[in-house]
Amino acid sequence: MIKQIAVFLENEAGKASACCKVLKDAGVNLYALSIADTKEFGIMRIITEDNAAALSALKSAGYLCSEVDLVGVEVPDRAGALSDLLIALGKGGISVEYMYSYAGVDGHAKIAFKTAMPEKAILILNEIGAKVI
């Protein structure tokens, strides 16, 4: 499982940069970042090099945040690779709540996704020969 931090932010100018500055000042390196917003608030989802330090710094700065388990998988750099994985998950009854990608190496992208059934998703991914991270 990949550990992600979800940070709740007011949807106002400068809020994302202030949050990132807290992480910078704590010396936390970000591997991935995604922001989903509504009219009133946003959720910054981050994967970091050091979640314990990130959570400590964010909470000390007054941010409401939590750690969430995601399933991670490497996806080959070829047309249809992600589609094949999602089709297999769908056939297995797995609903993906959200997903995002981040930089990979060796011709692979890394995909992180949230599901209510992570253990079953991992089983399905292993059955089709996907590289779960």
N, C-alpha and C positions, 0 to 999 in steps of 0.2 A: 504494500500500500504506500501511496505517496501521501505525506502529511501536508495539507494546505492550511493556510491561515486565512480566515475571512474577517475583514475589518469593515465595520459599518461607518460610513461617512455621510455627513450632511452634503447635499447636492448644492455646493456653493463654490465659487471661485477660490482656488488656493488650497482646498481641503486635501486633495490627492498629493499635491506637492509637499504640504506640511507633514503628511503621514510618511511619505518617502524620505523626508529629511530626518525624521525620528529614526528610521531604519539606517540611514546613512551614518548618523551620529553614533549609532550603536555598533557600527562596523558590520552590518548584516548585508550580505550579497543576495540579490534577488536572481532566481533562475527563471521565474515566469511571473507574469502579472496580467490580470484581467479585471476590468471594471464593468459591472452591470449597474444601470441606474434606473431610478424612477424619478418622478418630479421632485420628491422631497429628500430622498437619500440614495446612496449608492453602496454597493458592496464591492470592495476591492478584494480580489482573491489573489493570494501570492504563494509561491513556492520559494522557499529560501534555503540558504546554505546552513542556517542555524535557527531553527524555529524557537528553541528555548530562549535565546537572546532576543529574537524578534518579538515574541509574546511579552517578555518581561519589559522591553522598552516601550512597546505600544501601550500596554496596560498602565505603566508608570506615567505615560503621557496622557492618560485619560481616555484612550480609545476602547470602544467595545469590540472585542475580537474573540474568536474561538478557533480551535483547530479541528479540521475535518479530514476524514479519510477519503482519498480518491483512488481509483484504479488507474495504474499507469501502464502504457503499452507502447512499444516501438513499432512504428509503421514504416515499411519499406518505401523508398522514393520511387513509386511507380503509379501510373494511372489506375485508379480503382482499389488501391490497397485499403484505404479507410472505409470505402463502401463495403468491401468484403467483410471487414471486422464488424461493422454495424449491422449488416444483414445477418451474420451469425448470432450476434447478441439479440437481435429482434426475434429471430426464430426460436431462441432459447427463453423468450419472455422477459428479457432485460430491457427496462426503460432507462434511457440516459437522460438525467435531469439537466445537466449542462456539461460542456466539454470545452477544452481549449488545448492548443498545441504550444510547444516551446521547442527551442533549437535542439537539434540532435547532432550527432556526428556519424561518420561512416555511412552517409547516404540514408539515414533514417530520421524521421521526425518523432518526437515524443508527444504522445497524447495523454492528457489526464482527464478523467471523467468521473462524475458523481452518479451513483446509482444506489437505490435502496437495497440492492442485493449484490454487494461486492464479491462475496465468496463464490456465488454462482457465476457471476461474470468472469471471474478469474478461471474457474473451471472450464467454461466455454472457450475462453481465449486459449487456454492450454491445449484443449482438445483439437483446435484448428492449427496449432503450431505457432501461435503468436508469441512474441517475446514480451512477457509481462515484466514490468519493472517496479 
